[in-house]
Amino acid sequence: MIRLLVVEDDANLSYIIQGGLEDMIGDYEVTVAHNGKEGLEAYRKSKPDVIVADIEMPIMDGYEMVRRIRETDREIPILFSSARVSPKDVVKGYELGVDNYVKKPFMPEELDAHIHALLRIKKGITEKETAQMLTAGSYTLDPVQATLLHTSGSTQLLTPRETGILELLFRKPGEVVRREVILDKFWNTEDDYFASRSLDVFVTKLRKLISKDETVCIKTVKGIGLMLISEER
């Protein structure tokens, strides 16, 4: 049973989403909130597996709600459902920690596919076989705890996609990880434009996370993919 929190100010749409997932598709338990403030309260109370949220809502919008959730929880998958799909809106959402977008209007089956894709990513990252620490330069990646540790003692919490991308790079330092491999693994339900744009945003964020010193850097191999350059210390 997937515990889903839907944060949507359109009562008709939230009713359709809840009915479509619970009654038509099944294996869902849906909690509905009608603005970001209610969404925060429901998130803390119900501890959902996934959150699907609108952006433009009264009292508190989706951006602010996600910002507050990500202050303490980098693990729960969060999906924005919105008609706002300009590059600026997409970048802002991903920078705040949203894992994916689904464009309105959509069918319950489409939303179900997005949700399961996010849960597969999360499950793949937290499987026991990925429990070993991965080290590059002054950094250590813990895929299970979704944390990036530095020898200075600092710890950075990561989202599932941030963890997954870094794990691919940390496992193959000095080797090119092809761009299409990353897109297929973490964005395989999205259209090419938004998937590619999203990956660029994530790479920029990851470069900032590992900018504490010069022992590690992420190099873009133009037209091919990404490479982790590591200097052993």
NUBADO-842709 format. One record per residue: x, y negated, z of N, C-alpha, C, O in turn. Coordinates in steps of 0.001 Angstrom, whole numbers, padded with zeros to 6 digits, always signed. Example, Ala and Ser with C-alpha at 12.3 -4.5 7.8 and 13.67 -1.06 7.14 Angstrom:
+013190+005690+007800+012300+004500+007800+013200+003300+007800+014236+003319+008465
+012850+002250+007080+013670+001060+007140+012900-000030+007870+013409-001138+008039
% end
This chain:
+000838+001203+000000+000000+000000+000000+000873-001253+000000+001715-001425+000881
+000672-002125-000985+001425-003374-001073+000652-004474-000362-000492-004762-000715
+001272-005086+000633+000647-006191+001355+001022-007491+000630+002171-007932+000667
+000039-008080-000015+000267-009260-000846-000383-010487-000226-001544-010445+000184
+000366-011575-000158-000182-012863+000259-000346-013737-000970+000629-014038-001658
-001585-014146-001251-001887-015045-002363-002182-016423-001793-003094-016579-000980
-001413-017423-002215-001606-018797-001749-002082-019605-002951-001290-019940-003832
-003364-019913-002985-003997-020498-004168-005188-021349-003738-006076-020865-003037
-005211-022627-004158-006294-023517-003745-007552-023353-004592-008614-023846-004212
-007454-022675-005726-008619-022397-006564-009303-021150-006023-008808-020039-006212
-010446-021327-005348-011124-020209-004699-011563-019149-005702-011494-017955-005411
-012015-019574-006880-012451-018607-007893-011286-017747-008373-011420-016534-008531
-010134-018394-008605-008975-017654-009084-008459-016685-008019-008122-015543-008330
-008396-017135-006770-007921-016243-005705-008860-015055-005542-008418-013943-005254
-010163-015292-005728-011150-014201-005654-010916-013189-006777-010988-011978-006563
-010635-013705-007972-010387-012828-009120-009110-012018-008902-009072-010819-009178
-008066-012681-008406-006801-011985-008151-006999-010884-007114-006558-009750-007299
-007676-011241-006012-007879-010265-004943-008708-009079-005431-008361-007925-005181
-009808-009374-006129-010657-008298-006629-009957-007444-007667-010081-006219-007667
-009215-008105-008557-008525-007372-009614-007480-006417-009066-007347-005290-009542
-006740-006870-008065-005667-006032-007520-006190-004972-006559-005750-003822-006599
-007133-005357-005692-007634-004409-004699-008599-003389-005303-008529-002202-004985
-009495-003849-006168-010559-002985-006669-010232-002320-008009-010503-001134-008194
-009648-003081-008945-009376-002541-010269-008095-001718-010306-008076-000600-010820
-007017-002291-009751-005718-001624-009809-005506-000722-008600-005036+000407-008736
-005851-001219-007424-005739-000429-006206-004347-000462-005603-003406-000969-006213
-004226+000087-004393-002976+000152-003643-002480-001241-003239-001280-001456-003074
-003414-002178-003081-003092-003525-002622-003953-003897-001415-005129-003539-001340
-003355-004611-000488-004074-005269+000595-003763-006750+000477-002643-007170+000768
-004734-007547+000057-004498-008948-000292-005020-009882+000795-006176-009791+001210
-004149-010781+001246-004520-011865+002150-004497-013157+001356-003561-013397+000594
-005512-013991+001521-005621-015227+000750-005481-016448+001653-006096-016516+002717
-004674-017405+001224-004565-018711+001876-004807-019776+000803-004578-019528-000381
-005271-020964+001217-005714-021950+000239-004818-023176+000120-005120-024083-000655
-003735-023219+000864-002736-024269+000714-001451-023795+001382-001426-022753+002036
-000383-024574+001210+000902-024150+001745+000925-024000+003249+001585-023101+003770
+000218-024860+003955+000187-024778+005412-000465-023468+005858+000056-022770+006728
-001612-023142+005253-002261-021874+005558-001376-020698+005126-001342-019654+005778
-000671-020891+004024+000210-019841+003537+001325-019521+004525+001639-018353+004754
+001923-020555+005108+002968-020349+006114+002429-019587+007314+003065-018662+007819
+001250-019991+007760+000645-019332+008922+000335-017870+008610+000577-016991+009437
-000200-017612+007416-000532-016238+007032+000735-015404+006859+000755-014226+007215
+001789-016005+006317+003063-015300+006148+003613-014851+007502+004058-013713+007645
+003583-015733+008485+004108-015395+009807+003257-014359+010521+003761-013554+011304
+001958-014389+010240+001039-013481+010929+000973-012109+010276+001012-011092+010969
+000873-012069+008951+000611-010797+008261+001860-010076+007779+001794-008891+007453
+003018-010775+007725+004267-010171+007270+004082-009420+005944+004239-008200+005899
+003750-010140+004868+003468-009490+003580+004731-008924+002936+005851-009254+003326
+004521-008062+001939+005634-007519+001154+006037-008472+000038+007203-008533-000351
+005057-009218-000474+005267-010138-001600+004366-011348-001406+003281-011243-000836
+004834-012511-001893+004011-013718-001882+003830-014204-003314+004797-014309-004069
+002587-014498-003684+002282-015133-004966+001646-016477-004646+000618-016527-003971
+002240-017566-005120+001777-018895-004719+001654-019846-005899+002448-019814-006840
+000641-020688-005819+000502-021806-006748+001509-022883-006340+002087-022812-005255
+001720-023868-007195+002620-024978-006867+001835-026173-006343+002084-026645-005234
+000890-026661-007137+000135-027852-006757-001041-027465-005867-002021-026876-006325
-000921-027812-004570-001969-027502-003599-002081-028651-002605-001105-029367-002386
-003243-028841-002004-003400-029904-001013-002671-029568+000292-002296-028420+000531
-002479-030588+001126-001879-030485+002466-000385-030148+002387+000447-030914+002874
-000045-029019+001782+001356-028652+001565+001455-027905+000247+000736-026930+000030
+002353-028360-000649+002445-027706-001952+003325-026453-001875+003922-026153-000841
+003386-025743-002984+004130-024497-003015+005617-024687-002819+006268-023847-002196
+006176-025781-003341+007600-026042-003171+007981-026132-001693+008939-025497-001253
+007229-026920-000936+007542-027112+000477+007348-025811+001254+008139-025494+002142
+006313-025070+000928+006095-023797+001611+007276-022850+001388+007768-022232+002333
+007724-022739+000143+008853-021855-000165+010116-022340+000535+010881-021531+001059
+010340-023640+000548+011531-024180+001215+011562-023758+002672+012608-023356+003182
+010429-023844+003343+010377-023490+004763+010551-021992+004982+011219-021573+005927
+009961-021198+004124+010126-019740+004256+011582-019351+004055+012117-018529+004799
+012221-019938+003056+013605-019578+002743+014611-020064+003791+015773-019660+003754
+014198-020905+004704+015098-021309+005784+015451-020130+006675+016531-020097+007264
+014547-019160+006779+014769-018017+007666+014642-016667+006969+015069-015653+007520
+014071-016633+005784+013826-015367+005105+014223-015481+003642+013529-016110+002843
+015353-014864+003302+015806-014874+001915+015450-013587+001190+015784-013414+000017
+014773-012685+001887+014546-011352+001346+013201-011174+000675+013123-010531-000371
+012133-011725+001246+010796-011458+000705+010676-011990-000721+011016-013148-000965
+010205-011183-001666+010017-011659-003037+008890-012701-003104+007815-012502-002536
+009149-013799-003797+008163-014867-003956+007991-015165-005442+008963-015370-006170
+006744-015183-005870+006397-015407-007266+005521-016644-007364+004508-016735-006669
+005885-017596-008206+005038-018753-008464+004077-018418-009604+004505-017925-010648
+002793-018678-009414+001805-018550-010488+001328-019956-010814+000635-020587-010015
+001696-020435-011971+001403-021838-012267+001361-022087-013760+001973-021365-014547
+000619-023134-014137+000637-023596-015516+001810-024537-015749+002095-024912-016886
+002496-024924-014659+003648-025821-014763+004878-025003-015130+005447-024308-014288
+005275-025088-016370+006385-024270-016834+007433-025107-017565+008168-024574-018396
+007516-026407-017273+008560-027216-017880+009905-026789-017304+009956-026278-016185
+011002-026989-018048+012315-026617-017518+012594-027217-016146+013188-026555-015295
+012177-028461-015918+012409-029114-014629+011704-028373-013498+012284-028155-012435
+010442-027985-013733+009681-027273-012712+010275-025901-012439+010364-025470-011290
+010680-025218-013507+011266-023888-013360+012554-023956-012556+012759-023167-011634
+013425-024903-012908+014699-025047-012199+014466-025359-010722+015120-024775-009858
+013551-026264-010429+013287-026625-009032+012837-025416-008234+013298-025196-007114
+011930-024627-008816+011444-023438-008114+012552-022454-007826+012665-021956-006706
+013375-022164-008824+014455-021207-008617+015490-021725-007625+016035-020950-006840
+015761-023005-007653+016721-023571-006704+016223-023463-005265+017024-023338-004339
+014909-023510-005075+014346-023383-003736+014309-021925-003265+014161-021658-002072
+014444-020991-004201+014472-019595-003807+013354-018734-004343+013183-017601-003894
+012573-019247-005307+011539-018433-005936+012219-017368-006797+013238-017635-007434
+011650-016161-006813+012256-015060-007556+011756-014936-008981+012445-014377-009834
+010560-015453-009251+009987-015249-010575+008824-016209-010795+008323-016817-009849
+008398-016341-012052+007240-017143-012436+006277-016284-013249+006707-015428-014022
+004990-016507-013079+003996-015963-013988+003114-017128-014418+002599-017875-013586
+002949-017272-015727+002229-018430-016256+000726-018183-016270+000262-017128-016703
-000027-019169-015792-001483-019112-015880-001913-019470-017288-001269-020294-017938
-002994-018866-017777-003793-017787-017163-003104-016440-017344-002291-016266-018252
-003432-015496-016476-002851-014167-016568-003890-013135-016136-004862-013453-015451
-003661-011903-016552-004528-010794-016171-003976-010132-014914-002770-010190-014675
-004828-009503-014106-004331-008795-012910-003246-007778-013251-002310-007591-012474
-003361-007116-014411-002362-006121-014810-000993-006766-015022+000037-006161-014723
-000986-008004-015544+000275-008706-015753+000914-009055-014411+002115-008873-014216
+000085-009563-013483+000592-009897-012159+001112-008644-011460+002157-008682-010811
+000395-007552-011591+000820-006279-011004+002187-005867-011540+003025-005380-010780
+002423-006054-012831+003716-005693-013427+004844-006548-012852+005923-006038-012553
+004594-007839-012700+005599-008728-012117+005917-008328-010676+007080-008285-010276
+004877-008037-009911+005072-007676-008500+005899-006402-008373+006824-006335-007563
+005569-005401-009168+006320-004149-009092+007761-004325-009565+008665-003664-009055
+007980-005212-010536+009351-005479-010972+010174-006079-009829+011322-005688-009617
+009593-007020-009100+010301-007621-007971+010565-006603-006870+011642-006596-006274
+009595-005752-006601+009772-004740-005554+010821-003704-005958+011539-003188-005101
+010919-003394-007255+011969-002474-007710+013345-003085-007509+014288-002398-007116
+013454-004385-007782+014730-005073-007561+015104-005000-006089+016235-004659-005742
+014143-005326-005225+014407-005307-003786+014778-003911-003324+015718-003743-002547
+014053-002912-003791+014330-001537-003386+015697-001098-003869+016441-000451-003132
+016033-001447-005101+017324-001051-005645+018478-001640-004876+019533-001018-004744
+018277-002854-004362+019345-003522-003613+019501-002932-002226+020607-002913-001686
+018421-002454-001642+018473-001992-000260+018585-000471-000130+018509+000051+000982
+018763+000253-001241+018963+001692-001153+020235+001989-000375+021190+001213-000416
+020249+003099+000324+021370+003449+001176+022690+003577+000418+023753+003289+000970
+022627+004008-000847+023880+004204-001564+024597+002901-001853+025760+002934-002256
+023970+001773-001670+024645+000490-001880+025126-000103-000563+025429-001294-000483
+025195+000722+000457+025495+000218+001798+026930-000258+001958+027202-001068+002844
+027862+000218+001130+029249-000162+001315+029460-001640+001039+028843-002230+000152
+030350-002212+001827+030708-003613+001635+031540-003753+000363+032335-002874+000032
+031352-004848-000336+032115-005129-001541+032933-006394-001311+032382-007428-000932
+034235-006321-001536+035126-007436-001229+035764-007976-002498+036163-007219-003383
+035852-009296-002571+036560-009974-003652+037161-011247-003076+036442-012107-002566
+038475-011362-003158+039128-012533-002586+038838-012667-001113+039026-011714-000356
+038378-013842-000685+038059-014109+000717+036609-013806+001056+036150-014113+002156
+035879-013199+000111+034453-012957+000311+034141-011466+000425+034792-010629-000200
+033135-011156+001235+032620-009794+001357+031112-009843+001164+030413-010610+001826
+030624-009020+000254+029200-008944-000025+028627-007701+000651+029131-006591+000480
+027568-007913+001418+026831-006800+002034+025500-006679+001298+024576-007440+001584
+025379-005731+000346+024143-005626-000443+022916-005266+000382+021809-005695+000058
+023096-004481+001450+021949-004057+002241+021384-005208+003060+020170-005405+003104
+022255-005963+003703+021807-007097+004512+021612-008359+003681+021152-009379+004194
+021964-008291+002396+021826-009434+001487+022546-010659+002041+021967-011740+002156
+023812-010471+002380+024611-011561+002939+025967-011632+002241+026513-010622+001796
+026486-012835+002159+027820-013082+001625+028659-013670+002750+028360-014751+003257
+029709-012954+003138+030536-013368+004261+031877-013899+003765+032436-013389+002794
+032382-014917+004434+033680-015489+004118+034619-015236+005283+034173-015120+006424
+035911-015148+005009+036880-014848+006062+036910-015917+007157+037413-015679+008255
+036368-017090+006846+036297-018142+007856+035241-017837+008924+035211-018471+009979
+034372-016854+008632+033319-016504+009568+031938-016957+009134+030942-016590+009757
+031866-017744+008081+030564-018227+007613+029811-017102+006909+030410-016228+006283
+028479-017142+007026+027619-016140+006407+026505-016837+005640+025860-017751+006154
+026290-016402+004415+025246-016987+003573+024198-015934+003266+024519-014873+002731
+022939-016221+003604+021848-015314+003251+021537-015448+001762+021598-016545+001206
+021203-014325+001118+020956-014299-000315+019561-013797-000632+018979-013036+000141
+019022-014221-001768+017767-013667-002257+018072-012334-002943+019233-012050-003240
+017042-011508-003200+017296-010231-003891+018020-010389-005219+018938-009622-005511
+017629-011359-006023+018299-011523-007321+019727-012019-007156+020620-011565-007871
+019962-012944-006227+021329-013406-005982+022213-012236-005571+023341-012093-006044
+021677-011401-004679+022426-010228-004224+022717-009284-005388+023842-008810-005545
+021697-009015-006202+021861-008083-007308+022883-008542-008330+023705-007749-008790
+022838-009829-008689+023793-010355-009674+025208-010299-009119+026135-009870-009806
+025374-010737-007864+026701-010693-007256+027208-009260-007144+028395-009006-007351
+026321-008323-006821+026753-006927-006703+027284-006406-008038+028308-005724-008071
+026600-006718-009131+027097-006300-010442+028499-006851-010702+029365-006140-011214
+028719-008111-010350+030014-008746-010598+031080-008235-009634+032216-007993-010042
+030720-008065-008339+031685-007601-007344+032134-006168-007625+033266-005800-007309
+031262-005364-008212+031627-003976-008496+032557-003857-009702+033208-002828-009885
+032621-004907-010527+033465-004849-011720+034304-006118-011864+034207-006804-012882
+035124-006441-010863+035948-007654-010971+036897-007553-012156+037510-006512-012393
+037005-008639-012887+037881-008666-014048+037272-008085-015302+037893-008113-016364
+036041-007550-015193+035358-006996-016355+034153-007874-016707+033531-008476-015831
+033843-007934-017977+032700-008720-018420+031412-007921-018201+031292-006785-018661
+030454-008522-017498+029117-007947-017372+028250-008660-018398+028025-009866-018305
+027781-007925-019349+027071-008539-020458+025781-009212-019992+025080-008718-019109
+025497-010340-020605+024341-011139-020238+023034-010354-020387+022146-010457-019540
+022918-009571-021461+021687-008823-021682+021482-007730-020638+020347-007355-020343
+022581-007218-020077+022474-006223-019009+021846-006843-017767+020970-006248-017140
+022301-008044-017418+021757-008741-016256+020296-009103-016478+019464-008914-015591
+019984-009619-017654+018608-010017-017959+017670-008812-017943+016556-008897-017427
+018115-007705-018500+017271-006518-018542+017024-005954-017150+015940-005442-016870
+018015-006044-016286+017905-005480-014938+017043-006334-014023+016294-005801-013204
+017141-007664-014151+016478-008540-013190+015380-009417-013774+014650-010059-013018
+015241-009464-015098+014203-010302-015707+013473-009560-016818+013071-010184-017801
+013291-008265-016695+012785-007493-017830+011296-007657-018092+010787-007056-019038
+010561-008455-017286+009142-008680-017565+008873-010104-018044+007714-010489-018204
+009899-010874-018270+009714-012281-018625+010084-012540-020078+010815-011755-020682
+009580-013644-020647+009955-013981-022005+011393-014481-022023+011923-014925-021005
+012011-014402-023192+013444-014637-023314+013868-016022-022845+014890-016164-022174
+013084-017050-023195+013502-018415-022857+013596-018612-021353+014624-019070-020853
+012535-018272-020623+012527-018517-019193+013478-017587-018454+014065-017979-017446
+013639-016371-018937+014595-015456-018323+016011-016002-018465+016775-016009-017500
+016357-016453-019647+017702-016981-019887+017952-018245-019081+019023-018418-018499
+016960-019127-019049+017088-020366-018276+017228-020058-016787+018017-020690-016085
+016463-019092-016318+016520-018696-014914+017900-018157-014564+018459-018516-013527
+018456-017299-015416+019786-016758-015155+020813-017880-015042+021678-017837-014168
+020728-018878-015909+021661-020006-015841+021573-020720-014488+022593-021109-013919
+020356-020888-013981+020165-021531-012683+020796-020694-011577+021468-021229-010694
+020579-019377-011626+021135-018502-010598+022658-018515-010628+023296-018510-009575
+023244-018532-011810+024709-018564-011917+025258-019850-011322+026277-019831-010631
+024592-020961-011584+025011-022237-011001+024964-022185-009477+025880-022660-008806
+023886-021602-008929+023757-021471-007474+024858-020587-006906+025436-020904-005867
+025150-019484-007578+026162-018560-007085+027548-019189-007124+028368-018942-006240
+027808-019985-008125+029100-020678-008195+029264-021635-007008+030361-021783-006468
+028173-022275-006612+028227-023161-005454+028483-022371-004170+029208-022824-003285
+027874-021172-004082+028031-020356-002879+029471-019901-002682+029929-019781-001546
+030192-019646-003774+031559-019157-003647+032590-020243-003932+033714-019949-004338
+032206-021489-003721+033119-022604-003999+033934-023018-002775+034618-024041-002809
+033870-022222-001673+034593-022579-000443+036102-022603-000666+036798-023441-000094
+036612-021691-001491+038042-021692-001808+038212-021201-003238+037226-021036-003957
+039448-020967-003657+039718-020619-005043+040081-019153-005224+040688-018794-006234
+039720-018288-004259+040055-016870-004389+039110-016134-005327+039443-015054-005814
+037946-016698-005585+036950-016058-006442+036277-017114-007306+036013-018222-006841
+036003-016781-008547+035194-017664-009391+034425-016812-010388+034837-015701-010722
+033316-017341-010855+032511-016667-011871+032768-017373-013197+032471-018558-013353
+033322-016633-014142+033665-017192-015450+032616-016785-016475+032213-015623-016540
+032180-017752-017274+031270-017453-018374+032085-017141-019620+032882-017965-020069
+031888-015965-020171+032517-015584-021431+031508-015899-022526+030553-015149-022728
+031711-016980-023214+030716-017528-024125+030202-016498-025121+030966-015835-025822
+028868-016389-025156+028223-015499-026092+028236-014037-025690+027710-013188-026410
+028842-013729-024524+028936-012328-024121+028331-012101-022741+027370-011344-022600
+028887-012751-021723+028374-012510-020381+029171-013200-019299+029702-014291-019506
+029256-012565-018144+029899-013154-016971+031014-012245-016468+030967-011027-016641
+032019-012859-015842+033135-012109-015289+033514-012699-013933+033602-013918-013787
+033738-011838-012947+034211-012274-011642+035741-012232-011635+036339-011172-011823
+036360-013377-011419+037802-013475-011310+038153-013501-009838+037713-014394-009114
+038935-012539-009381+039241-012412-007956+040730-012423-007719+041484-011733-008405
+041154-013213-006740+042561-013255-006315+042634-012576-004955+042084-013089-003981
+043294-011444-004875+043367-010708-003608+044218-011467-002608+045281-011997-002931
+043710-011499-001370+044431-012184-000300+044833-011183+000767+045454-011558+001762
% end
